[in-house]
Amino acid sequence: MSGTVDFTDYMHLRDLLSDEEKLVQQTAREFVNAEVIPFIDDYAQKEEFPLHLVKKMGGLGFLGPNLPEEYGCAELSNVAYGILMYELERGDSAIRSFASVQGSLVMYPIFTYGSDDQKQYWLPKMAAGDAIGCFGLTEPDFGSNPSGMRTKAVANGDGTWTLNGAKMWITNGSIADVAIVWASTENGIRGFLVEKDSPGFSTVRMKGKWSLRASVTSELVLDNVIVDEKKCMLPKAKSLKAPLSCLTQARYGIAWGALGAADNCYQTALEYALQRVQFDKKIASFQLQQKKLADMVTELTKGQLLVLQLGRLKDKGTYTPAQVSMAKRNNVKVAMDIAKTARTILGANGIMGEYPIMRHSANLESVYTYEGTHDMHTLIIGEAVTGIPAYRS
């Protein structure tokens, strides 16, 4: 009952994939089936991240996979990247979150906004899994309103900057070798690469979570951290648009990833319904259970087609951030509903760690909120269709 059977493909989506995209799916599925699914419940129960998988993921090209080959990356299509996120989250949101942060929130901004020296130094290490990064934007008092950030960076006049402030809910924070810290300056929001051993920089691991238990979530504290401008400041990131563009990259991966969790829940429920016998019949033969399965596979399929089209638009360079918001908003909500429905098919067994459903369901509660809350994406779509920004005064 591990959900290791083949990809749910009701509308023959795979016929629309290239050979490379099919190979990425096969490689990622085999990795998740062998390295994640058999062990992830133990890690979640212990609130530990399986660090031993990082270099394996790097060796398979899973880290920063859509960045150029010159930096040790796979230079995949955006659709292939999405398929990878789907398969990783089929294992667990913590695995997809790690890869998503590493690739979309750390490697992407270094590639897009960094200097040649920064790219040459960091990207190959991160692609191989030899260095881990995190993304410091959210603060204790500012999540959906990053423009209100209180973390400050002050120029010292000698080619260095002093950073003070705190970041909250940071994935990979306590295991990261470097943090991209976004700070307010007198000339706008700037990004800085802060290495873990920098004096005044510390992290606090957030324990006791009921969601994303296998993921490392941390607070970052910056107490008079001094960084060199040439080495540490991202020279091309000069406003809030820079970190927001990174979030768009991550949201795209989440739109695919959430469906992987949904697929695992759906397949687990289907397999269970075909084996569980009540009143001398398999429960899959009852009308109410068939309705649940029909609803689940329909919504999963609609979500798959949505992200496939979005991925094709992204590969052509014609997508919009609002389209990403639609996919993230829809697919996470669909995944949550599928997880909850799947639990009802399993009955009491649905709460056990032997099955992935409650773990996925709890994880999706966080995915619903991070990288832009469901409500914020609602307003982004609302502005796109009306031209009226309802979230501004």
C-alpha positions as CSV (number, residue, x, y, z in Angstrom):
1,M,0.0,0.0,0.0
2,S,2.9,2.4,-0.7
3,G,1.5,4.0,-3.9
4,T,4.6,2.9,-5.9
5,V,2.5,1.8,-8.9
6,D,2.6,3.8,-12.1
7,F,1.8,7.5,-12.7
8,T,-2.0,8.1,-12.8
9,D,-2.6,9.0,-16.4
10,Y,-6.3,9.0,-17.1
11,M,-6.1,11.4,-20.1
12,H,-2.8,10.0,-21.6
13,L,-0.8,13.0,-20.6
14,R,2.4,11.0,-21.1
15,D,1.7,10.9,-24.8
16,L,2.3,14.7,-24.7
17,L,5.8,14.4,-23.1
18,S,9.1,14.3,-24.9
19,D,11.5,11.4,-24.5
20,E,13.6,13.5,-22.1
21,E,10.6,14.3,-20.0
22,K,9.6,10.7,-19.8
23,L,13.1,9.7,-18.8
24,V,13.1,12.3,-16.0
25,Q,9.8,10.9,-14.7
26,Q,11.1,7.4,-14.8
27,T,14.4,8.3,-13.0
28,A,12.6,10.3,-10.3
29,R,10.0,7.7,-9.8
30,E,12.5,4.9,-9.3
31,F,14.5,7.1,-6.9
32,V,11.4,7.9,-4.8
33,N,10.2,4.3,-4.8
34,A,13.6,3.1,-3.6
35,E,15.0,5.9,-1.5
36,V,12.0,7.8,-0.1
37,I,8.8,5.9,0.3
38,P,10.1,3.0,2.3
39,F,11.7,5.3,4.9
40,I,10.1,8.7,5.0
41,D,7.5,7.9,7.7
42,D,10.3,7.2,10.1
43,Y,12.0,10.5,9.4
44,A,8.8,12.4,9.7
45,Q,8.0,10.7,13.0
46,K,11.5,11.7,14.3
47,E,11.3,15.2,12.8
48,E,14.5,14.6,10.8
49,F,15.5,15.3,7.2
50,P,17.2,12.5,5.3
51,L,20.4,14.4,4.6
52,H,22.0,11.3,3.0
53,L,19.8,11.9,0.0
54,V,21.2,15.3,-0.9
55,K,24.2,14.1,-2.8
56,K,22.2,11.3,-4.4
57,M,19.8,13.9,-5.6
58,G,22.7,16.0,-6.9
59,G,24.2,13.0,-8.7
60,L,20.9,12.4,-10.5
61,G,20.6,16.0,-11.6
62,F,17.7,16.9,-9.4
63,L,19.1,20.2,-8.0
64,G,18.7,23.2,-10.2
65,P,17.8,20.9,-13.1
66,N,16.6,23.7,-15.4
67,L,19.8,25.8,-15.2
68,P,22.6,25.6,-17.8
69,E,24.9,22.7,-18.1
70,E,28.0,24.9,-17.8
71,Y,27.2,25.1,-14.0
72,G,26.8,21.3,-13.6
73,C,23.1,21.4,-14.1
74,A,20.9,19.3,-16.4
75,E,19.3,22.2,-18.4
76,L,15.9,20.5,-18.5
77,S,12.7,22.0,-19.8
78,N,10.3,23.5,-17.4
79,V,7.9,20.7,-18.0
80,A,10.6,18.2,-17.0
81,Y,11.4,20.2,-13.9
82,G,7.7,20.2,-13.0
83,I,7.5,16.4,-13.5
84,L,10.5,16.0,-11.2
85,M,8.7,18.1,-8.5
86,Y,5.6,15.9,-8.9
87,E,7.6,12.7,-8.3
88,L,9.6,14.1,-5.4
89,E,6.5,15.3,-3.6
90,R,4.8,11.9,-4.2
91,G,7.4,10.8,-1.8
92,D,7.1,13.7,0.6
93,S,6.7,17.5,0.6
94,A,10.0,17.7,2.5
95,I,11.9,16.1,-0.3
96,R,10.3,18.4,-2.9
97,S,10.7,21.4,-0.7
98,F,14.4,20.8,-0.3
99,A,14.9,20.5,-4.1
100,S,12.6,23.5,-4.7
101,V,14.4,25.8,-2.3
102,Q,17.8,24.7,-3.5
103,G,17.0,25.1,-7.2
104,S,14.3,27.9,-7.4
105,L,15.1,30.0,-4.4
106,V,18.9,29.8,-4.1
107,M,20.4,28.6,-7.4
108,Y,18.0,30.6,-9.5
109,P,18.6,34.0,-7.9
110,I,22.4,33.4,-7.9
111,F,22.1,32.5,-11.6
112,T,19.8,35.4,-12.5
113,Y,21.1,38.2,-10.2
114,G,24.6,37.1,-9.1
115,S,28.0,38.0,-10.4
116,D,30.0,35.6,-12.6
117,D,32.2,34.8,-9.6
118,Q,29.2,34.0,-7.5
119,K,27.8,31.8,-10.1
120,Q,31.0,29.9,-10.8
121,Y,31.6,29.4,-7.1
122,W,28.2,28.4,-5.8
123,L,26.2,26.8,-8.6
124,P,28.3,23.7,-9.3
125,K,28.6,23.0,-5.6
126,M,24.8,23.3,-5.2
127,A,24.1,21.2,-8.3
128,A,26.2,18.4,-6.9
129,G,24.7,18.6,-3.4
130,D,28.1,19.6,-2.0
131,A,26.5,22.9,-0.6
132,I,23.0,23.6,0.7
133,G,21.3,26.9,0.5
134,C,18.2,28.6,2.0
135,F,16.2,31.7,1.1
136,G,15.6,34.3,3.8
137,L,12.6,36.6,2.9
138,T,9.8,35.9,5.3
139,E,10.1,37.6,8.7
140,P,8.3,37.0,12.1
141,D,5.9,39.8,11.4
142,F,5.9,40.0,7.6
143,G,4.9,37.0,5.4
144,S,2.4,38.1,2.8
145,N,3.7,41.7,3.0
146,P,7.5,41.4,2.3
147,S,7.7,45.1,1.5
148,G,7.3,45.7,5.3
149,M,10.5,43.8,6.1
150,R,12.5,45.0,9.1
151,T,15.8,43.3,8.3
152,K,18.2,46.1,7.5
153,A,21.5,46.3,5.6
154,V,23.7,49.4,6.1
155,A,26.7,50.3,3.9
156,N,29.8,50.8,6.0
157,G,31.7,52.8,3.4
158,D,34.6,50.4,3.1
159,G,33.1,47.9,0.7
160,T,31.2,46.0,3.4
161,W,27.6,45.9,4.7
162,T,26.2,45.3,8.2
163,L,23.0,43.2,8.4
164,N,20.6,43.1,11.3
165,G,17.3,41.4,11.6
166,A,15.5,38.0,11.7
167,K,13.9,35.6,9.1
168,M,11.3,33.0,10.0
169,W,9.9,29.8,8.5
170,I,13.1,29.2,6.5
171,T,13.3,25.8,4.8
172,N,16.8,24.3,5.1
173,G,17.8,27.1,7.4
174,S,19.8,25.1,10.0
175,I,21.4,22.8,7.5
176,A,22.3,25.4,4.9
177,D,25.9,26.4,4.1
178,V,24.7,29.8,2.7
179,A,21.6,31.8,3.1
180,I,20.3,34.4,0.6
181,V,19.1,37.1,2.9
182,W,16.9,39.9,1.6
183,A,17.3,43.2,3.5
184,S,16.0,46.7,3.2
185,T,18.6,49.4,2.3
186,E,18.1,53.1,1.8
187,N,18.0,52.3,-1.9
188,G,15.6,49.4,-1.9
189,I,15.6,45.7,-1.2
190,R,18.9,43.9,-1.8
191,G,20.0,40.3,-1.6
192,F,23.1,39.1,0.2
193,L,24.9,35.7,0.4
194,V,25.5,35.0,4.1
195,E,27.6,32.0,4.9
196,K,26.8,29.8,7.9
197,D,30.0,30.6,9.8
198,S,29.7,34.4,9.5
199,P,30.1,36.1,12.9
200,G,26.7,37.2,14.2
201,F,24.7,34.8,12.1
202,S,22.8,32.0,13.8
203,T,19.9,29.7,13.2
204,V,17.2,28.2,15.5
205,R,15.6,24.9,14.4
206,M,11.8,25.0,14.7
207,K,10.6,21.8,16.3
208,G,7.2,20.5,17.3
209,K,5.6,20.9,13.9
210,W,2.6,18.8,13.0
211,S,3.3,19.5,9.3
212,L,6.4,19.1,7.1
213,R,8.0,17.1,10.0
214,A,10.7,15.7,7.8
215,S,11.7,19.2,6.6
216,V,14.2,21.5,8.4
217,T,12.4,24.7,9.2
218,S,14.4,27.5,11.0
219,E,14.6,31.0,12.2
220,L,17.6,33.0,10.9
221,V,19.1,35.6,13.2
222,L,21.4,38.4,12.0
223,D,23.2,40.3,14.7
224,N,25.6,42.8,13.2
225,V,26.7,40.4,10.5
226,I,29.3,42.0,8.2
227,V,29.5,40.9,4.6
228,D,31.8,41.9,1.7
229,E,29.8,43.7,-1.0
230,K,31.7,42.2,-4.0
231,K,31.6,38.6,-2.6
232,C,28.2,38.6,-1.0
233,M,25.8,41.2,-2.6
234,L,23.8,40.0,-5.6
235,P,24.6,42.9,-7.9
236,K,21.6,42.6,-10.3
237,A,19.0,42.3,-7.5
238,K,17.9,45.9,-6.8
239,S,14.3,45.8,-5.7
240,L,11.6,43.6,-4.3
241,K,10.9,42.3,-7.8
242,A,14.0,40.1,-7.5
243,P,12.9,37.9,-4.6
244,L,9.3,37.9,-5.9
245,S,10.6,36.5,-9.2
246,C,12.2,33.7,-7.3
247,L,8.9,32.9,-5.5
248,T,7.2,32.6,-8.9
249,Q,9.8,29.9,-9.9
250,A,9.1,28.1,-6.6
251,R,5.3,28.4,-7.0
252,Y,5.5,26.8,-10.4
253,G,7.2,23.7,-8.9
254,I,4.7,23.6,-6.1
255,A,1.8,23.5,-8.6
256,W,3.3,20.3,-10.0
257,G,4.5,18.9,-6.6
258,A,1.2,19.1,-4.8
259,L,-0.3,16.8,-7.5
260,G,2.4,14.2,-6.7
261,A,1.1,14.1,-3.1
262,A,-2.5,13.9,-4.4
263,D,-1.5,11.0,-6.8
264,N,0.1,9.0,-3.9
265,C,-3.1,9.5,-1.8
266,Y,-5.4,8.6,-4.7
267,Q,-3.5,5.5,-5.6
268,T,-3.3,4.3,-2.0
269,A,-7.1,4.8,-1.7
270,L,-7.8,3.0,-4.9
271,E,-5.5,0.0,-4.1
272,Y,-7.1,-0.2,-0.6
273,A,-10.6,-0.1,-2.0
274,L,-9.9,-2.9,-4.3
275,Q,-8.6,-5.1,-1.5
276,R,-10.7,-4.2,1.5
277,V,-13.8,-6.4,2.0
278,Q,-16.9,-5.3,3.9
279,F,-20.4,-6.9,3.7
280,D,-18.8,-9.7,1.6
281,K,-17.8,-7.2,-1.1
282,K,-14.7,-5.1,-2.0
283,I,-15.5,-1.6,-0.9
284,A,-14.6,-0.4,-4.4
285,S,-17.9,-2.0,-5.6
286,F,-20.0,0.5,-3.5
287,Q,-21.4,3.5,-5.2
288,L,-20.3,6.0,-2.6
289,Q,-16.7,4.9,-2.8
290,Q,-16.7,4.9,-6.5
291,K,-18.0,8.5,-6.5
292,K,-15.1,9.5,-4.2
293,L,-12.6,7.8,-6.5
294,A,-14.2,9.3,-9.6
295,D,-14.0,12.8,-8.1
296,M,-10.4,12.3,-7.0
297,V,-9.1,11.1,-10.4
298,T,-11.0,13.8,-12.2
299,E,-9.6,16.6,-10.2
300,L,-6.1,15.1,-10.3
301,T,-6.3,14.9,-14.1
302,K,-7.6,18.4,-14.5
303,G,-4.7,19.6,-12.4
304,Q,-2.2,17.7,-14.5
305,L,-3.5,19.3,-17.7
306,L,-3.3,22.7,-16.1
307,V,0.3,22.5,-15.1
308,L,1.3,20.8,-18.4
309,Q,0.0,23.8,-20.3
310,L,1.6,26.2,-17.9
311,G,4.9,24.4,-18.3
312,R,4.6,24.7,-22.1
313,L,3.9,28.4,-21.8
314,K,6.9,28.8,-19.4
315,D,9.1,27.0,-21.9
316,K,8.0,29.5,-24.6
317,G,8.5,32.4,-22.2
318,T,4.8,33.5,-22.6
319,Y,3.5,32.6,-19.1
320,T,2.4,35.2,-16.5
321,P,2.9,35.1,-12.7
322,A,-0.9,35.2,-12.4
323,Q,-1.1,32.0,-14.4
324,V,1.3,30.4,-11.9
325,S,-0.9,31.6,-9.1
326,M,-3.9,29.9,-10.6
327,A,-2.0,26.6,-10.9
328,K,-0.6,26.8,-7.4
329,R,-3.9,27.8,-5.9
330,N,-6.0,25.2,-7.7
331,N,-3.6,22.3,-7.4
332,V,-2.8,22.6,-3.7
333,K,-6.5,22.9,-2.8
334,V,-7.3,19.9,-5.1
335,A,-4.5,17.9,-3.4
336,M,-5.8,18.7,0.1
337,D,-9.3,17.6,-0.9
338,I,-8.0,14.4,-2.4
339,A,-5.9,13.6,0.7
340,K,-8.9,14.1,3.0
341,T,-11.2,12.0,0.8
342,A,-8.6,9.3,0.5
343,R,-8.5,9.1,4.3
344,T,-12.2,8.4,4.5
345,I,-11.9,5.5,2.1
346,L,-9.2,3.9,4.4
347,G,-11.3,4.5,7.5
348,A,-9.4,4.2,10.7
349,N,-6.4,2.7,8.8
350,G,-6.1,6.1,7.1
351,I,-4.5,7.7,10.2
352,M,-1.7,5.2,10.5
353,G,1.9,5.8,9.4
354,E,1.8,2.6,7.4
355,Y,-0.1,4.6,4.8
356,P,1.0,8.1,3.5
357,I,-2.3,9.9,3.6
358,M,-2.2,11.7,6.9
359,R,1.4,12.7,6.4
360,H,0.6,14.2,3.0
361,S,-2.6,15.8,4.3
362,A,-0.7,17.5,7.2
363,N,2.1,18.6,4.8
364,L,-0.3,20.1,2.4
365,E,-1.7,22.4,5.1
366,S,1.7,24.1,5.0
367,V,1.9,24.1,1.2
368,Y,-1.5,25.8,1.2
369,T,0.1,28.7,3.0
370,Y,3.7,29.0,1.9
371,E,5.0,30.6,-1.3
372,G,1.9,32.9,-1.2
373,T,-1.2,31.9,0.7
374,H,-4.3,30.6,-1.0
375,D,-6.0,33.9,-0.3
376,M,-3.2,36.0,-1.8
377,H,-3.3,33.9,-5.0
378,T,-7.0,34.4,-5.1
379,L,-6.5,38.2,-5.1
380,I,-3.6,37.9,-7.7
381,I,-6.0,36.1,-10.0
382,G,-8.7,38.6,-9.2
383,E,-6.5,41.5,-10.2
384,A,-5.5,39.7,-13.4
385,V,-9.1,39.3,-14.5
386,T,-10.5,42.7,-13.3
387,G,-7.5,45.0,-13.4
388,I,-8.2,46.1,-9.9
389,P,-5.7,45.3,-7.1
390,A,-8.0,44.5,-4.2
391,Y,-5.1,44.0,-1.7
392,R,-3.7,47.5,-2.0
393,S,-5.0,50.7,-0.4
